[in-house]
Amino acid sequence: MSSFTLRAALSVGISASALLCAFPALARDDELPRDEQQVTVIGQRATDPEQRRGGADRVEAGQFEDKVAVSLADALAFSPGVYAQPRFGQETRLSIRGSGISRGFHMRGLTLLQDGIPINMADDNGDFQELDPQVFEAIEVYRGANALRFGGSTLGGAINAITPTGRSAPGIELRADGGSFDTLRGKIAYGTSDAVGDVFVALTGDTSSGDRQQSDRRSLRLNGNVGLRLGVGAETRFYASINHIRQESPGNLNLTDTLDNPGKARAVLIANNYGRDIDSIRLQNRTRFAIGSGEASVGAFYSTKQLYHPIFQVIDHKSDTYGAFASLDYAGRVNDAIGWELTLGSQARFGTTDAKQFVNVAGKRGALTASIVQRAHTINSHVEGRLLLGDTLSLIAGGVHTLGEREVDNLIAPANSDGGRFNGFSPKFGVLWTPVPGVQLYAHRSRSLELPGFSELVQAPTVGFVAVYPQRAWTTEIGTRGQLGIASWDISLYRAGLRGEILQFVVGPDIPASTFNADRTLHQGVEAGLTLAIAPWLALTQVYQFNDFRFVDDARYGDNRLPVVPEHLYRAELRLGTEAMSVSPRVEWIPQGAWADYRNTLRVEGYATIGLGAKARLSESLSVFLDARNLTAKKAVGDISAVVAATPASEIFYPIERRGIYGGVRANF
């Protein structure tokens, strides 16, 4: 057994032992209170605001099911604090509190989960292409340290997509939608249950030529789960997800083409057939059972993925990721006035990737240029205690310990082989006050820790690992959520002081690679959502972000603002009508565009787009909808790949989505 594997095994063993030692004796079925004799899948009933302390949100499928929701950008458009801007297809800039600003592709700084089980790679890098919003019944967003219950330790937090079960979605669902750019999508789902168990399965397909050259996509996905009741107060559930995804890549444009010819792709991308193709299978299990006045959960998961990614070279990766997790939620009382709750758990992810690169010959493999075996593991162990003082006040304390190891064996250039080990503890302290029923006030102080992944550690032409260390931050958060009269709201103010934010720099004697740690940076802002139910036929939903991200007295960049994310973002949707029939105009407004570079030499212009949604229920089982986007055919910059110094000729810009008209029909039996 290698030292890498031995250390990993010891870490898991210690975490599991600590967790198991904390378990009280199992309660017998006949000792369980009646209201504890029902166990559900994690997240299925986490809708009670009391279960969402601090910056957190649950987006029900009803908020995006009447849209052509291709990506998380569509599904999370009205989730406070989520900055989600489409690049192309499912590729999205996904950021919370400025997480992953330096990453011009895919995602960094967030933990992605499906049904409470992490789907990030073992080096913590994330990829959301395998998440299809039209499958899920809800998506939970836990901003910052609010992700502690999932072992999340990063600045951004966690996003948890929840799959229906045979109990929550019984019967047959059929869906078909399509429209502009040869878009056609379909879904067939079935759920059923009895006293012993339940089954849910969904098959979805998607094809489109995209709104730019070299952006064709097609996919076929199968998601399903089977739940079995093991007795009173216990259940096990098996999940399976199979994905076949083919996505061409139109890439970035210069500023002139972005604003004048947004449907264009650069000639080199077309000639070399840039794209990103994925075939993957993910299997997972979760078993839950009652323990006295609490509940325990244990499980395991395995995924295998083949990535074929022709870009500047053909990236050909075969990866296997597996892991296990355990958690305990327990509660009790000291007396009638004082109660307590305890949450603790551990999640471990291990992975091996056979990473090869080839010369790109019109999108096909040419000569082999790199052959590397990547091995990683990340183990997050968390604990949170809550002291309940009466019915209105809770004191919260906890933390997450993060342990990660990264190893590469370079089979062509052995001198570039290397390894590294990272760890740290991130504490959290908070208070939650409920002055009146339905209204919460909260305050938190927490630390975050983000480990570098292989993209940061392996940077040519540096030999071995680049000396990139974990990104750290202390964040203060205050906020309120609730509902009074016609108004419901979710508002958080946060201020995070970062050390070692992973950003881009000019290579020099003291900076051997382009991606490196900054000294001090500041992320602060406002995450606000407000819905006004003005009348039974009139409702206004709004979200607003204030994003103030900047260097702090940096030797190279002074107090410059960080690029990519604009300072202000406002979205609103006005629903006119009832559940039977409604029309919903909507607007997205960015008053001033973002900086494109760290030197603050180029800033893009802001923009406003107008869209329109409509739906009608034709019968109890049949409904139709319309989803019209960018009706004025506005041309603007939607996303940016940050660079040190930008000019209008820099090919770093993604255009916003072009005008598109879509429609669909849904049937339930």
MORAUR-V535782 format. One line per field, one symbol per residue. phi: phi as a letter, one per 20 degrees, with the letter a starting at -180 (. if undefined). psi: psi as a letter, one per 40 degrees, with the letter a starting at -180 (. if undefined). burial: b if it has 16 or more other C-alpha atoms within 10 Angstrom, else e. A space follows every 50 residues. Layout:
phi=???
psi=???
burial=???
This chain:
phi=.ffffffffffffffffffffeffffffgfefggfdecdcfgnfceefgf ecenfbbcdfgfecfeceefcffffdgdegneeccfealefbfdbclnfm gfeeblbbncdecclmdfdgffemfdbdfeedgfeeeaceddemffegfd mfcegfobcdedefdfeecfndccbbbrqgmlfbcbbccbcbbbfeabcc bcdccbbaemecflcgbbbccccbbcdceeqfnbbccddbbccccccfce mecffffgedbfeecfgffffdlgabdccbcccbccdcbfclecbdbcab bbbcbdddcfcfceecddcccbabbbbbdcbacebfeccbcccbabcccc bcceddccfedlndfdffdbbcddcbbccdccbbdcdddmdcccdcbarc ddcbccccdefecgfefabbccaadcebcabccdfcgncdcbbccbdcbc efdffeedcfefemfffedfecbdcdccabbrbbmedcbbccdcbdedcm gecdbffbgecfbfdbefeccccbrccccbddefbgdbbddccbcddddb fclffddldgffeneffcbccbcdedpcffbbccfbcccdfcfefebfel ebceefaccccbdbbbeeafdcbcbccdclfelfdaeebcefcfcdcgef ecddffffgbccbaccccc
psi=hidddddddddddddddddddehiihiideehideefhhiihedffehdd eghagiihhideeeefiggdiddddedfhhehhhhidibehihhihfeif deheibiieihhihfehheiideeiihedehhdedieihhhhhbeeedee eheiddaihhhhiiidddgiahhhhhiabiffhhiihhihiiiaddaihh ihhiihiieieiiffiiiihihhiihhhheaheiiihhiihhhhhhhihe aiiiddddddgeeiiidddddefiahhhhihhhiihhiiihbfahihiai ihihhhhhghbdihhhhhihhiaiiiihhiiaidadehiiihhiihhhhi ihhghiiihhgfeihbihdihihhhiihhhhiihihhhhaeehhhhiaih hhhiihihhhedgddeiiiihiiihhihiiihhgdihehihihihiiihh iiaddddhhiehhaiighiihiihhhhiaiiahhbehiihhihihhhihf hhaiihhadegeidhihichihhiahhhhhhhgdidehihhiihhhhghi ihfiddebfiiiadhidihhiihhhhaaddhihgiiihhhdhiiieidef ehhiiaihihihiiihhdadehiiihghifdefihihdihhiidhiideh geihiihihihiiiihhh.
burial=eeebeeebeeebeebbeebeeebeeeeebeebeeebbebbbebbeeeebe ebbbbbbbbbbeebbbbbbbbbbbbbbbbbbbbbbbbbbbbbbbbbbbbb bbbbebbbbbbbbbbbbbbbbbbbbbbbbbbbbbbbbbbbbbbbbbbbbb bbbbbbbbbbbbbbbbbebbebbbbbbbbbbebbbbbbbbbbbeeebbbb bbbbbbbbbbbbbbbbbbbbbbbbbbbbbeebbbbbbbbbbbbbbbbbbb bbbbbebbbeebbbbbeebbebbbbbbbbbbbbbbbbbbbbbebbbbbbb bbbbbbbbbbbbbbbbbbbbbbbbbbbbbbbeeeeeeebbbbbbbbbbbb bbbbbbbbbbbbbebeeeebbbbbbbbbbbbbbbbbbbeeeebbbbbbbb bbbbbbbbbbeeeeebbbbeeebbbbbbbbbbbbeeeebbbbbbbbbbbb bbbbebbbbeeeebbbbbbbbbbbbbbbbbbbbeeeebbbbbbbbbbbbb bbbbbbeeeeebbbbbbbebbbbbbbbbbbbbbeeeeebbbbbbbbbbbb bbeeeebebbbbbbbbbbbbbbbbbbbbeebbbbebbbbbeebbbbbbbb ebbbebbbbbbbbbbbbeeeebbbbbbbbbeeebbbbbbbbbbbebebeb bbbbbbbbbbbbbbbbbbe
